[in-house]
């Protein structure tokens, strides 16, 4: 029996759900999932989560990496594990940012990676 092809979108959804579940397993807070396909070509989804300590950040990154590998994702790299203040897990179409509260507030990735709706320009009042 031939192996059935899984669509890219279905695979992405599975990988995303796997990452969120792994974050929830180790009590990450404020998990935010951003669809960034219209903003960049280097990934489809970014997940941002808060870790309460460097130890938790490192544990979350390891757990996410292991869960994604088990789900069939390719882990391209992990950055920031030494300090645990901001750990990035790069799985190609998905990037997971695990940040301590101060770093998350300072860098405010949600605002950076959220598409802004352009405001309508208002005409300046005509001089009298």
C-alpha positions in Angstrom: 0.0 0.0 0.0 1.5 3.4 -1.0 2.4 5.9 1.7 -0.1 8.7 1.8 1.3 12.2 1.3 0.6 14.6 4.2 0.0 18.2 3.1 2.4 20.8 4.2 -0.3 22.7 6.1 -1.5 19.6 8.0 2.1 18.8 8.9 2.7 22.5 10.1 -0.5 22.3 12.2 0.7 19.0 13.8 4.2 20.5 14.5 2.6 23.6 16.0 0.3 21.7 18.3 3.2 19.5 19.4 5.2 22.5 20.3 2.4 24.1 22.3 1.7 20.9 24.1 5.3 20.5 25.0 5.3 24.1 26.4 2.2 23.4 28.4 3.7 20.2 29.8 6.3 22.2 31.7 4.1 25.1 32.6 5.2 27.8 30.2 3.1 30.9 30.6 1.5 33.3 28.1 1.9 31.0 25.1 1.3 33.0 21.9 1.1 31.6 18.4 1.7 33.9 15.5 1.1 33.1 11.8 3.9 35.1 10.1 3.5 33.7 6.6 2.5 37.1 5.2 5.3 38.9 7.0 8.4 36.7 6.2 9.6 33.8 4.2 11.9 32.2 6.7 9.2 30.5 8.7 5.4 30.1 8.9 4.7 30.2 12.6 6.3 31.7 15.7 5.5 30.7 19.1 6.4 32.9 22.1 6.3 31.6 25.7 7.4 32.8 29.1 9.6 30.9 31.4 9.9 32.0 35.0 13.6 31.1 35.4 16.6 30.2 33.3 16.3 26.6 34.5 12.7 26.4 33.3 13.7 28.1 30.0 16.3 25.4 29.4 14.0 22.6 30.4 11.2 24.0 28.1 13.6 24.2 25.2 14.9 20.7 25.6 11.3 19.3 26.0 10.1 21.3 22.9 13.1 20.0 20.9 12.5 16.4 21.9 8.8 16.6 21.2 9.3 18.2 17.8 11.9 15.6 16.8 9.5 12.8 17.9 6.8 14.4 15.7 9.1 14.3 12.7 10.3 17.9 12.6 13.9 18.8 11.7 15.6 20.9 14.4 17.8 23.3 12.6 19.3 24.8 15.8 18.8 26.0 19.3 20.3 29.3 20.6 20.5 30.8 24.1 20.5 27.6 26.2 23.6 28.8 28.0 21.8 31.6 29.8 18.2 30.5 29.5 17.1 34.2 29.4 15.9 33.8 25.8 16.1 30.4 24.1 15.2 30.0 20.5 14.3 26.6 19.0 14.4 26.7 15.2 12.4 23.9 13.5 12.4 25.5 10.0 8.7 26.4 9.4 8.3 26.9 13.1 10.4 29.0 15.5 9.8 28.8 19.3 10.9 31.7 21.5 11.1 30.9 25.2 11.8 34.1 27.2 12.0 35.2 30.7 9.5 38.0 31.6 12.0 40.9 31.4 13.3 39.9 28.0 9.8 39.3 26.7 8.7 42.7 27.8 11.8 44.4 26.5 11.8 42.8 23.0 8.0 42.7 22.6 8.1 40.2 19.7 4.3 40.1 19.5 4.2 43.7 18.4 7.1 43.3 16.0 5.6 40.2 14.3 2.0 41.3 14.2 0.8 42.8 10.9 -0.3 46.3 11.5 -3.3 47.7 9.6 -2.2 51.0 8.0 -4.1 53.9 9.4 -6.0 56.0 7.0 -4.3 59.3 6.5 -6.4 62.3 7.4 -6.2 65.5 5.3 -4.5 68.4 7.0 -6.9 71.3 7.7 -6.7 73.8 4.9 -5.1 77.1 5.9 -7.7 79.8 6.6 
